[in-house]
Amino acid sequence: MKFALLAMYGGPDQIMGVASGVATVVGVLLMMWNKVLVTVGKVINFFNPSKHAKENSQPTQPTE
């Protein structure tokens, strides 16, 4: 038997720890999904603001 093949073996004791960590991260992400999307949107808008937001931010003068 080759040692490289034996070194790649992942038994249940190793896999369950990794799977538990991944499940925890996914669970927290799902609980806060709305806040995650808002934060990602703010980051994207910070680096690439849309023209529409700039046009609406200018106050208009009332005409008499």
PAVO-751925 format. One line per 2 residues: number of its first residue (from 1); for each residue x, y, z of N, C-alpha, C. Coordinates in nm, 2 decimals. Layout:
BEGIN
NUM	X Y Z X Y Z X Y Z ~ ...
REM end
This chain:
BEGIN
1	0.08 -0.12 0.00 0.00 0.00 0.00 0.09 0.12 0.00 ~ 0.05 0.22 -0.08 0.13 0.35 -0.09 0.09 0.44 0.03
3	0.20 0.51 0.08 0.18 0.59 0.20 0.09 0.72 0.16 ~ 0.11 0.77 0.04 0.03 0.89 -0.01 -0.12 0.86 0.00
5	-0.16 0.74 -0.04 -0.30 0.70 -0.04 -0.35 0.69 0.10 ~ -0.27 0.64 0.19 -0.30 0.63 0.33 -0.31 0.77 0.40
7	-0.23 0.86 0.36 -0.22 0.99 0.42 -0.35 1.08 0.38 ~ -0.41 1.04 0.27 -0.53 1.12 0.22 -0.66 1.07 0.29
9	-0.65 0.96 0.37 -0.77 0.91 0.43 -0.83 1.01 0.53 ~ -0.95 1.03 0.52 -1.02 1.12 0.62 -1.13 1.04 0.68
11	-1.11 1.00 0.80 -1.21 0.92 0.87 -1.32 1.00 0.93 ~ -1.42 0.94 0.98 -1.54 1.01 1.04 -1.50 1.11 1.15
13	-1.40 1.08 1.22 -1.36 1.18 1.33 -1.31 1.31 1.27 ~ -1.24 1.31 1.16 -1.20 1.43 1.10 -1.31 1.50 1.02
15	-1.39 1.42 0.95 -1.49 1.48 0.86 -1.60 1.55 0.94 ~ -1.64 1.49 1.06 -1.75 1.54 1.14 -1.71 1.68 1.20
17	-1.59 1.70 1.23 -1.54 1.83 1.28 -1.55 1.94 1.18 ~ -1.51 1.91 1.06 -1.51 2.00 0.95 -1.66 2.03 0.91
19	-1.74 1.93 0.90 -1.88 1.94 0.86 -1.96 2.03 0.96 ~ -1.92 2.01 1.09 -1.99 2.09 1.20 -1.95 2.23 1.18
21	-1.83 2.26 1.16 -1.78 2.40 1.14 -1.85 2.47 1.02 ~ -1.86 2.39 0.91 -1.92 2.45 0.79 -2.07 2.47 0.81
23	-2.14 2.38 0.88 -2.28 2.39 0.92 -2.30 2.51 1.01 ~ -2.21 2.54 1.10 -2.23 2.66 1.19 -2.22 2.79 1.11
25	-2.12 2.80 1.02 -2.10 2.92 0.94 -2.23 2.94 0.85 ~ -2.27 2.83 0.78 -2.39 2.84 0.70 -2.51 2.88 0.78
27	-2.53 2.83 0.90 -2.65 2.86 0.98 -2.64 3.01 1.02 ~ -2.53 3.06 1.06 -2.52 3.20 1.10 -2.55 3.29 0.98
29	-2.49 3.25 0.87 -2.51 3.33 0.74 -2.66 3.34 0.71 ~ -2.73 3.22 0.72 -2.88 3.22 0.69 -2.96 3.30 0.79
31	-2.92 3.30 0.92 -2.99 3.38 1.02 -2.98 3.53 0.99 ~ -2.87 3.57 0.94 -2.85 3.72 0.92 -2.84 3.75 0.77
33	-2.91 3.67 0.69 -2.91 3.69 0.54 -2.94 3.83 0.49 ~ -3.04 3.89 0.55 -3.08 4.03 0.51 -2.97 4.13 0.54
35	-2.91 4.12 0.66 -2.80 4.21 0.69 -2.68 4.19 0.60 ~ -2.65 4.06 0.57 -2.54 4.03 0.48 -2.57 4.09 0.34
37	-2.69 4.08 0.29 -2.72 4.14 0.16 -2.71 4.30 0.16 ~ -2.75 4.36 0.27 -2.75 4.50 0.28 -2.60 4.55 0.29
39	-2.52 4.48 0.36 -2.38 4.51 0.37 -2.31 4.49 0.24 ~ -2.33 4.39 0.17 -2.27 4.37 0.04 -2.32 4.48 -0.06
41	-2.44 4.51 -0.05 -2.49 4.62 -0.14 -2.42 4.75 -0.11 ~ -2.40 4.78 0.02 -2.33 4.91 0.05 -2.19 4.91 0.01
43	-2.12 4.80 0.02 -1.98 4.79 -0.03 -1.98 4.81 -0.18 ~ -2.07 4.74 -0.25 -2.07 4.76 -0.40 -2.10 4.90 -0.44
45	-2.20 4.96 -0.37 -2.23 5.10 -0.40 -2.12 5.20 -0.36 ~ -2.04 5.16 -0.27 -1.93 5.25 -0.23 -1.82 5.26 -0.34
47	-1.80 5.14 -0.40 -1.70 5.14 -0.51 -1.75 5.17 -0.64 ~ -1.88 5.15 -0.66 -1.94 5.18 -0.79 -2.08 5.24 -0.77
49	-2.09 5.37 -0.74 -2.22 5.43 -0.72 -2.29 5.45 -0.85 ~ -2.42 5.43 -0.84 -2.50 5.44 -0.96 -2.53 5.59 -0.99
51	-2.56 5.62 -1.12 -2.59 5.75 -1.16 -2.73 5.79 -1.11 ~ -2.82 5.70 -1.09 -2.96 5.73 -1.05 -2.95 5.80 -0.91
53	-2.87 5.74 -0.82 -2.86 5.80 -0.68 -2.80 5.94 -0.69 ~ -2.71 5.97 -0.78 -2.65 6.10 -0.78 -2.76 6.20 -0.83
55	-2.84 6.16 -0.93 -2.94 6.25 -0.99 -3.04 6.29 -0.88 ~ -3.08 6.19 -0.80 -3.19 6.22 -0.70 -3.14 6.29 -0.58
57	-3.01 6.29 -0.56 -2.96 6.35 -0.44 -2.95 6.51 -0.44 ~ -2.96 6.56 -0.56 -2.96 6.71 -0.58 -3.09 6.77 -0.55
59	-3.09 6.87 -0.46 -3.22 6.93 -0.42 -3.27 7.02 -0.54 ~ -3.40 7.02 -0.56 -3.46 7.10 -0.66 -3.51 7.23 -0.61
61	-3.49 7.34 -0.69 -3.54 7.47 -0.65 -3.68 7.49 -0.69 ~ -3.77 7.53 -0.60 -3.91 7.56 -0.64 -3.91 7.68 -0.73
63	-3.99 7.67 -0.83 -4.01 7.79 -0.92 -4.14 7.86 -0.88 ~ -4.13 7.99 -0.89 -4.25 8.07 -0.85 -4.31 8.13 -0.97
REM end
